[in-house]
Amino acid sequence: MRVPFPAAMITTLSAIDKRPCMLRAAKPRIIGCLLVLLAVVLGGCSTVRLAYSNGPQLAWWWLDGYVDFSRDQAPLARQTLDRWFDWHRSTQLTGYATLLAQAQLQVADPLTPAQACQWQARGRAGLEPALQRAADDFAALAPGLGEAQFRQLQQRYDKGNQELQEEYLQPDPEDRQRARFKRTLGRAEMLYGDLGDAQKRLLESGLASSPFDPQAWLQDRQRRQRDTLKTLRDLVARQAGDDERRASMRALAKRLESSSDPAYERYQRRVVDHNCELAARLHNATTQAQRQNARSMLQGWEADLRWLAANPANSSTTTSAQAVGPTVIP
């Protein structure tokens, strides 16, 4: 979950170099599609209420693009998506809003690297129930998958990996660094507003010294994709029962969130520590006006999440004005 606490969430997650706030930003895994709208809501897109309210349809388009459900499979997949979003809206959004409210109390204060990492950890912990629920719910779809769909999934993996390589692994190191700075700057300014020249130089130098290795990241991503396909194929081949499918999908979800390679885990810890340090440095370099801008954005996101939690998915009270967010409170 990308919880937009000043710098701690924007810069920490951005410095790791996740993709822009777009539907294709989600990790290409079957259960991951259910979290696409969380990235939209909490990652900085400008239509929070509208995007989340259309979450089941957007997630369906994304998921079907990867799996290519048959006419017989589609109703169950759509029903599963609807149930997940109904559950998520009624049980999870208030907790996210509470976390945003807590962040507002600290936005005016200095930030230490340890505090930045604590906020990141709280955001990840907040996502865990949604991920586990997705694993449980979508375990029911595994038995209907066939080899043609597994090939479709692999092809979409390959296409996404090629796009990531073009976006993150430019042959010229200077081009690669400029692209990374541009992405991260956009996320930071989404929260704080325009950054000054000195702040931009701070961000640029911090990114230049980062241990982040996009090649290593891409290779680990491909490992997780292979794990996903192997798990799904095994479930189909064994004709696994309901309990076994749920347990297997839950275990897969955990493996997708942490690498099985100890060396990669150590590398990832170095990246996170560096990002937390950069997050604190950037936040502490912001002006009072920039922190007030961040507070207003946090208030708007909190208000939107509470509105979504309080209004049923099919509420007829939504107006076009209500659908546009985040609502920025002066």
Secondary structure as GFF3:
##gff-version 3
##sequence-region A 1 330
A	DSSP	alpha_helix	10	15	.	.	.	ID=ss1
A	DSSP	three_ten_helix	23	25	.	.	.	ID=ss2
A	DSSP	three_ten_helix	31	35	.	.	.	ID=ss3
A	DSSP	alpha_helix	36	42	.	.	.	ID=ss4
A	DSSP	alpha_helix	48	53	.	.	.	ID=ss5
A	DSSP	alpha_helix	55	67	.	.	.	ID=ss6
A	DSSP	alpha_helix	74	91	.	.	.	ID=ss7
A	DSSP	alpha_helix	93	106	.	.	.	ID=ss8
A	DSSP	alpha_helix	113	138	.	.	.	ID=ss9
A	DSSP	three_ten_helix	139	144	.	.	.	ID=ss10
A	DSSP	alpha_helix	147	168	.	.	.	ID=ss11
A	DSSP	alpha_helix	173	192	.	.	.	ID=ss12
A	DSSP	alpha_helix	197	208	.	.	.	ID=ss13
A	DSSP	alpha_helix	214	238	.	.	.	ID=ss14
A	DSSP	alpha_helix	242	257	.	.	.	ID=ss15
A	DSSP	alpha_helix	262	284	.	.	.	ID=ss16
A	DSSP	alpha_helix	288	310	.	.	.	ID=ss17
###
